[in-house]
Amino acid sequence: MRIRPAAITLALLALVAGLAAGALRPSSAAASTKPCWEQVIDDWLDNGTIDGHYKASCYQQALKRVPEDLRDYSNITDAISAALSDSLRGSGTGSSTPGGGNGSGSGSGSGKSDPNGGPPRKTQAAPPQSIYSQGINHLGTTKASSIPIPLLVLAALGALLLLSAGGLAASKRIKARSPRTPV
């Protein structure tokens, strides 16, 4: 009995798809025990502020391990530094804004005075998230250990290209096997 090449190709594609699906799913043991520095980064990624209270060493490790793109394009290092300062001061406010306030914008004595002698400055609250940002946050890619969206798009595009190449190869084989009628 001869095994058809199409069956072998189909079996290989199924095997690759199964392996890819298994590699994308994090293990439950690894997801349940995160180092404290990763919890700090995840806390900031949740809503742009650090709401929890962590040890000073956790903040210091988080500062060393902040991903380069977050360091370059966000204020995560400022937020972690402010939270580290608060933890070292022992204030217990959990502030994560560089100005030292809680980001509520209440203005009742919570701002810093202007060095030029003006009235106290008020801390501003973060602007509301756009619909796009909310959609991205619901995808589950807001954790430090999650797979970046561009990588997911690239993987989907690669899979689509492989499927189209397999379809073309199968089409050529089918056409080659069909008997041609003389004209």
C-alpha positions as CSV (number, residue, x, y, z in Angstrom):
1,M,0.0,0.0,0.0
2,R,1.4,3.4,-1.1
3,I,0.9,6.5,1.0
4,R,-0.1,9.5,-1.0
5,P,2.1,12.6,-0.8
6,A,-1.0,14.8,-0.2
7,A,-1.8,12.7,3.0
8,I,1.8,13.2,4.2
9,T,1.6,16.9,3.6
10,L,-1.7,17.2,5.4
11,A,-0.4,15.2,8.3
12,L,2.7,17.4,8.5
13,L,0.6,20.6,8.4
14,A,-1.6,19.2,11.2
15,L,1.5,18.4,13.3
16,V,3.0,21.9,12.8
17,A,-0.4,23.6,13.7
18,G,-0.6,21.4,16.9
19,L,2.9,22.3,17.9
20,A,2.3,26.0,17.3
21,A,-0.9,26.0,19.4
22,G,0.9,24.2,22.2
23,A,3.8,26.7,22.2
24,L,1.5,29.7,22.3
25,R,-0.3,28.5,25.4
26,P,1.5,29.4,28.6
27,S,1.8,26.6,31.2
28,S,-0.3,27.1,34.3
29,A,2.6,26.6,36.6
30,A,4.7,29.3,35.0
31,A,1.7,31.7,35.0
32,S,1.0,31.3,38.7
33,T,4.4,32.1,40.0
34,K,5.8,35.4,38.6
35,P,8.8,37.2,40.0
36,C,8.0,40.4,41.9
37,W,9.6,42.6,39.3
38,E,7.3,41.2,36.6
39,Q,4.3,41.8,38.9
40,V,5.4,45.5,39.1
41,I,5.6,45.8,35.3
42,D,2.2,44.0,34.9
43,D,0.7,46.4,37.5
44,W,1.8,49.4,35.5
45,L,0.7,47.7,32.2
46,D,-2.8,47.2,33.7
47,N,-3.7,50.9,33.8
48,G,-0.6,53.0,33.6
49,T,-0.1,53.3,37.3
50,I,1.4,51.2,40.0
51,D,-1.5,50.5,42.5
52,G,0.1,47.7,44.6
53,H,2.8,47.9,47.2
54,Y,6.0,46.0,46.6
55,K,9.4,45.7,48.2
56,A,12.1,48.2,47.2
57,S,14.1,45.4,45.7
58,C,11.2,44.5,43.4
59,Y,11.1,48.1,42.1
60,Q,14.8,48.1,41.5
61,Q,14.7,44.8,39.6
62,A,11.8,46.1,37.6
63,L,13.8,49.2,36.6
64,K,16.6,47.0,35.4
65,R,14.3,44.7,33.4
66,V,11.9,47.1,31.8
67,P,11.6,46.1,28.1
68,E,13.4,48.5,25.8
69,D,10.2,49.6,23.9
70,L,8.4,50.5,27.2
71,R,11.5,52.4,28.4
72,D,11.7,54.4,25.2
73,Y,8.0,55.1,24.5
74,S,6.3,55.3,27.9
75,N,6.7,56.7,31.4
76,I,7.1,53.3,33.1
77,T,10.5,54.2,34.5
78,D,9.2,57.4,36.0
79,A,6.3,55.5,37.6
80,I,8.5,52.8,39.0
81,S,11.0,55.4,40.3
82,A,8.2,57.3,42.0
83,A,6.8,54.2,43.6
84,L,10.3,53.2,44.7
85,S,10.8,56.6,46.3
86,D,7.4,56.3,48.1
87,S,8.3,52.9,49.4
88,L,11.7,54.1,50.6
89,R,10.1,57.1,52.2
90,G,7.6,54.9,53.9
91,S,4.7,57.1,52.9
92,G,2.6,54.2,51.9
93,T,0.6,56.3,49.4
94,G,1.3,54.0,46.5
95,S,1.8,57.0,44.3
96,S,3.0,56.2,40.8
97,T,3.0,59.6,39.2
98,P,6.2,61.6,38.9
99,G,4.7,64.6,40.6
100,G,4.1,62.6,43.8
101,G,0.3,62.9,43.7
102,N,-2.3,60.2,43.3
103,G,-3.3,61.3,39.8
104,S,-6.8,62.2,40.8
105,G,-6.5,65.9,40.0
106,S,-8.5,67.0,43.0
107,G,-6.2,70.0,43.6
108,S,-7.0,70.4,47.3
109,G,-3.4,71.0,48.4
110,S,-2.1,68.0,46.6
111,G,0.0,69.9,44.1
112,K,3.5,71.3,44.2
113,S,4.0,75.0,44.4
114,D,5.5,76.8,41.4
115,P,9.1,77.9,41.9
116,N,8.2,81.3,40.5
117,G,5.8,82.0,43.4
118,G,2.6,81.1,41.5
119,P,-0.3,79.1,42.9
120,P,0.1,75.4,43.5
121,R,0.2,73.2,40.5
122,K,-2.5,70.5,40.2
123,T,-1.7,67.0,39.1
124,Q,-3.6,65.9,36.0
125,A,-5.4,62.6,35.6
126,A,-4.5,60.4,32.7
127,P,-6.7,60.9,29.6
128,P,-9.3,58.3,28.9
129,Q,-8.2,55.4,26.8
130,S,-9.3,55.3,23.1
131,I,-11.4,52.5,21.8
132,Y,-8.4,51.1,20.0
133,S,-6.4,50.9,23.3
134,Q,-9.3,49.3,25.1
135,G,-9.6,46.7,22.3
136,I,-5.9,45.9,22.5
137,N,-6.2,45.6,26.3
138,H,-9.1,43.1,26.0
139,L,-6.9,40.8,23.7
140,G,-4.9,39.8,26.7
141,T,-1.6,41.1,25.4
142,T,-1.0,43.7,28.2
143,K,1.1,41.5,30.4
144,A,4.9,41.5,30.4
145,S,5.0,37.8,29.5
146,S,2.4,37.9,26.7
147,I,3.1,37.5,23.1
148,P,3.3,40.9,21.2
149,I,0.6,41.6,18.6
150,P,2.9,42.1,15.7
151,L,4.4,38.6,16.3
152,L,0.9,37.2,16.3
153,V,0.0,38.9,13.0
154,L,3.3,37.7,11.5
155,A,2.6,34.1,12.6
156,A,-0.9,34.3,11.1
157,L,0.5,35.7,7.8
158,G,3.1,33.0,7.6
159,A,0.4,30.3,8.2
160,L,-1.7,31.9,5.5
161,L,1.2,31.8,3.1
162,L,1.9,28.1,3.9
163,L,-1.7,27.2,3.4
164,S,-1.9,29.0,0.0
165,A,1.3,27.3,-1.1
166,G,-0.1,23.9,-0.1
167,G,-3.3,24.7,-2.0
168,L,-1.4,25.6,-5.2
169,A,0.7,22.5,-5.0
170,A,-2.4,20.4,-4.6
171,S,-4.1,22.1,-7.5
172,K,-1.2,21.5,-9.8
173,R,-1.1,17.8,-8.8
174,I,-4.8,17.4,-9.4
175,K,-4.6,19.1,-12.8
176,A,-1.6,16.9,-13.8
177,R,-3.6,13.7,-12.9
178,S,-6.8,14.6,-14.8
179,P,-7.0,13.0,-18.3
180,R,-6.9,15.5,-21.1
181,T,-9.3,15.2,-24.0
182,P,-7.9,15.8,-27.5
183,V,-9.1,18.9,-29.2
